[in-house]
Amino acid sequence: MLQIAPDRFQSVPGSSPTVPGLLAAHVAISIREIGRDAWNACFPDQVEDFDCLLAIEEAGMAGFAWRYVTAVADDRVVAAMPAFICTYPLDTTLEAGSIRRGVRWIRQVFPRFLTLRLACLGSPCTETGVTGFHPDVPEYLREGLFTLLIEAFQSHAAIEDCSLIGLKDIAGPTAPELATPLAERGYAAIDGLPTAWLNVDFDTIDAYMSRLSGGTRKDMRRKQKSFDDVRVEIRTDFGDLLPRVMELYRNTRDRSEWQFEELTPEYFSGILDHMKGRSFCCFYFVGDRLLAANLLVHDEGTLIDKFFCMDGEEGRRYNLYFLSWFTNLRYCLDHGLHRYQSGQAYYQNKVRLGSRLTPNSMYFRHRSRVLQAALRLASPLFSADETSGQRK
């Protein structure tokens, strides 16, 4: 436990403090230590809540150790953030090319070259890195609570012998609120991949199509004709299709230049099991052959596309990516959802189809000032290219 002095959180003059002055920070190794009600109270508007994080924790993803940082006042969790620890090859975020090839050639001789032990706030499997606050916490106390979480995590990272500390995918609208405590502690910022989203403020697919450019409307009408050959099934369990889904997932992952975590069968099945009533998978068949699968989660207002995987050649032939787009919009219309969040990467088609982009930032700090200075100089190599959705 990291104790903090009461005077760190003095109330604004003339107001009554909602959060007691005596606070403690704790780093848990399982979200079960915190409990569903306590965690979700700090994240009332998040689709990816306790159950989602528990599914991630129990998925058995190689190389990751999960952590959960909380600030506690009088036995009540008042602020929280998920985190993880892993061995991180810096070239993961480099665009494929001569630099990456050179790094990997050197690594054949020096296996740990540009590989650091990373402690990172956020999650590799959620849309953004969100700091959660209990609704009773007033705005003026939140920066101090965030500072407490950061300091507790830094202490834990030192115990875990992590030389690099980071924050992953902090959404642009919230980043300014965190800027001061991060800058004071020497964190550098780089651009992350933005999040694509679409307001579902139309009543029909035809009304949606009317907003697209003439050329895009014509192309989408042509692509939607593939629905004549494709059978779409929406299910809340994988059944005997999971091995085929994993085959499609591995093929999709192998085609991507940006690879970090490797999902497991337990991840896919765990999301559906832990988030019952708030998750489903769309399956796309031609005849009896499964050619694509799309895992999605939602609450009462937002649908989040977690992962779309498909047979590359056959999927393109039947326009399955675009069929999935219209299937998901129809789901939103049928269930009264007002936002479709299609995630990161491959922005050209998403923007063409009307999506907006919310920028995300990543922050990092190395324990060595010399190496931190070097990483700052090299940081443009690791920032995101918003147009392509790949790292540059």
Summary of the structure (lengths in Angstrom):
residues: 392
radius of gyration: 22.0
end to end distance: 39.9
largest distance: 70.1
contacts: 1233
relative contact order: 0.14
helix: 40%
strand: 28%
